[in-house]
Amino acid sequence: MSGTGATTHAINVQDLGKKFLLQSRGESTLKSLTLDWITGRRKAREEFWALRDVSFSVQTGETLGIVGANGAGKSTLLALLAGTKQPTAGSVETHGKISSLLELGAGFHPELTGRENVYLAGAIMGLSRARMADRFESIVEFAELNEFIDQPVKHYSSGMYVRLGFAVAVEVDPDILLLDEVLAVGDVSFQRKCLERIGEFRDEGKTMLIISHDLETIKKVSHRILFLEKGGVQGLGEPEAIVDAYDSRSRSLQSVGLRREWGSGEILIKNVEIHDSNRSPCESFRFGEKLTADIAFEAKERIVSPVFGFSIADSEGRLLYGNNTQLEDFDIPFVEGSRTLRLHIGELRMARGIYLLSFSVHSADHKTNYHRLDHHSTITVTADAAFEGCYMPLQWEMDPRDAG
């Protein structure tokens, strides 16, 4: 439901729920389908609540970021706010004109040209053709589509689609702007333009709701962040705190399926604590920061020359780096009873992402694995530079002998 009038809230959501009916699983044979048709029997359909008991409000001029794993209900929430889906339960109240970019190419007719789709989008929003004509050049210029604006959009690339969609969404001067993963598509220069325009919207006192998996960006642009999980609200508050909570939850869920513990048991790794350079417990690090791992272990009997090791894998469990005390010539003559071994990593030089740390202790001849904790600890690394895997200092140079 939409309304007008003076209010401090641009959006008010109360006990919102959205249910979908899914076809029950199981194979349908020609015989079963025929019997169903003859008898009028319908297959039972499963209920799936994409959202349930969701309540929050957004003040006029506030930017609310929305985070959550795939399937958390983020896109369904924006669709309910935009009015493209209707709630099963609860209420949605909005104040002001809404513009949205909810999915790639949504609202565009593939057979129409970019120009025709711009005017169609304006008509859907209730804007006159004359008003859209006034904004047309700004839309085309922002989208960088001067050469292609009279081509059918079915020939557009995904980047062209999102550029035109974003340009239309922001240039129609809405009171409320809804954006779903607009920064996930397009080149770096266009993403920068989008962020600049989002910043201008903030300065103009517009209300925005933004879905993004880019946690660093969403922290910068949002006043508050809403954390959704399995259709429910898991957190709502300051960006730093909510992103940390979401990040920690993601790491925990991501590592569970890959964890494995095994070994002969003569030495047991009892606990591993991860610390930053200030010796504070830490799960999130910046590129280049120091990490310390305190590995508490217990040897049930005297074990001569044990070798302790560790490895770092990406979020899918693919090995990136591994090392041990033997390779580093750190001799441990024997262990007995309870002790703590400390691992210092001078610099974390990985790309931004989630990483899984494994720890192990085995015999010097590698024939006996006393204890292994595969993918035991999870950390997040953030980085300003864009690269994959581990960082290596490098430079590119054109051979001057090849010059004409």
Beta strands, then each sheet from edge to edge (+ up, - down):
strand 1: 2-3
strand 2: 9-23
strand 3: 45-59
strand 4: 63-67
strand 5: 89-95
strand 6: 98-101
strand 7: 176-180
strand 8: 207-211
strand 9: 224-229
strand 10: 232-237
strand 11: 260-262
strand 12: 267-275
strand 13: 284-286
strand 14: 291-304
strand 15: 307-314
strand 16: 319-324
strand 17: 334-345
strand 18: 353-362
strand 19: 369-382
sheet 1: 1+ 5+ 2- 3+
sheet 2: 6+ 7+ 8+ 4+ 9+ 10-
sheet 3: 11+ 19- 13-
sheet 4: 11+ 19- 18+ 15- 16+
sheet 5: 12+ 14- 17+
end
